[in-house]
Amino acid sequence: MKKAVVLGLASLFLLTGCGSSKNKVTCKGSMNQGGIKVEMKAIATLKDNKVKSVDLEYEFGSKEIASLMCAATKEAKCSGKTVKISGETALSETGMSTEATKDDFIKAAKAQGLKC
C-alpha cells in the first residue's frame, strides 16, 4: 500500500512538473583566491529559454571575509560565511541580461570555472 502511494505521488510530481528544475540552471564551483577558499553557486531562472533572474551564492572560508564582501555589495544578504546576491546586481555580475539565453548563461558560468 505504501509503495502505491509513493509511486502515485511520484507520478503526480512528474506529470505536473512539481519539483522539476526544468526552468532553472545551477552552476557550481570553487576557487582559491589569494589563500581564501570560495565556494560559488550561480542559479539562473529561465522563461522561454531566456534568463529571467540570477541568484549568486558565495561561501567563504571565514565570517570576516564574508562580512567584508557583504559590505562591498549593498544588495547582498549575509549569513555567517554565506553571501547571497540577486536581482540586477547578480545579473550585472554575471554579465547577463534578460535577453540572454540558457546557453549564454552556461557559457559565461563555464568561463568563470563553474560546472553546470
C-alpha positions in Angstrom: 0.0 0.0 0.0 2.8 2.5 0.9 4.6 1.6 -2.3 1.4 2.5 -4.3 1.1 5.9 -2.5 4.7 6.7 -3.1 4.5 5.8 -6.8 1.3 7.8 -7.1 2.9 10.9 -5.6 6.0 10.5 -7.8 3.8 10.2 -10.9 1.9 13.3 -9.9 5.1 15.3 -9.5 6.4 14.1 -12.8 3.1 14.9 -14.7 2.6 18.3 -13.1 6.2 19.4 -13.2 6.3 19.9 -9.5 9.9 19.5 -8.2 11.2 20.0 -11.7 14.3 22.0 -12.3 13.5 22.4 -16.0 13.3 26.2 -15.7 16.5 26.6 -13.6 20.1 26.1 -14.4 22.6 25.7 -11.5 26.3 26.0 -11.9 28.8 25.4 -9.1 32.5 25.6 -8.4 35.2 26.5 -6.0 38.4 28.5 -6.2 41.2 29.6 -4.0 41.9 33.3 -4.4 44.8 34.8 -2.5 44.7 31.9 0.0 40.9 32.4 0.5 38.7 29.5 -0.4 35.4 30.4 -2.1 32.6 28.1 -3.0 30.3 29.6 -5.7 26.9 28.8 -7.0 25.0 30.6 -9.8 21.3 29.8 -10.4 19.5 31.1 -13.4 15.7 31.1 -13.6 14.5 30.7 -17.1 11.4 31.6 -19.0 11.0 30.6 -22.7 14.8 29.8 -22.7 15.7 33.3 -21.6 17.3 34.3 -18.3 14.6 35.8 -16.1 16.7 36.2 -13.0 20.0 35.2 -11.5 20.9 34.3 -7.9 24.5 34.1 -6.8 25.7 32.4 -3.6 29.3 32.6 -2.2 30.5 30.6 0.7 33.8 32.0 2.1 36.3 30.3 4.4 35.7 32.8 7.2 33.0 35.0 8.5 35.3 38.0 8.4 35.9 37.8 4.7 32.2 37.2 4.1 31.4 40.3 6.1 33.8 42.4 4.0 32.3 41.1 0.8 28.8 41.8 2.1 29.7 45.4 3.0 31.1 45.9 -0.5 27.7 45.0 -2.1 24.7 46.7 -0.6 22.2 44.4 -2.2 23.9 41.3 -0.6 22.3 39.2 2.1 24.7 37.8 4.5 24.5 34.9 7.0 27.7 33.7 8.6 30.1 32.7 5.9 27.5 32.9 3.1 26.8 35.9 0.9 23.8 35.9 -1.4 23.2 38.3 -4.3 20.2 38.5 -6.6 18.3 40.9 -8.8 20.0 43.4 -11.1 23.3 43.2 -9.2 23.5 39.5 -9.8 22.6 40.0 -13.5 25.4 42.6 -13.9 28.0 40.5 -12.0 27.4 37.6 -14.4 27.3 39.9 -17.5 23.7 38.6 -18.2 20.6 40.5 -19.3 17.1 39.3 -19.6 17.7 38.8 -23.3 20.4 36.2 -22.6 19.7 32.6 -23.3 20.2 29.4 -21.3 23.3 28.7 -23.4 24.7 32.2 -22.8 24.4 31.7 -19.1 26.1 28.3 -19.2 28.9 29.7 -21.4 29.5 32.6 -19.0 29.5 30.3 -16.0 31.9 27.9 -17.5 34.2 30.8 -18.4 34.3 31.6 -14.7 35.3 28.0 -13.9 31.9 26.8 -12.8 30.4 23.4 -13.8 26.7 23.3 -14.9 
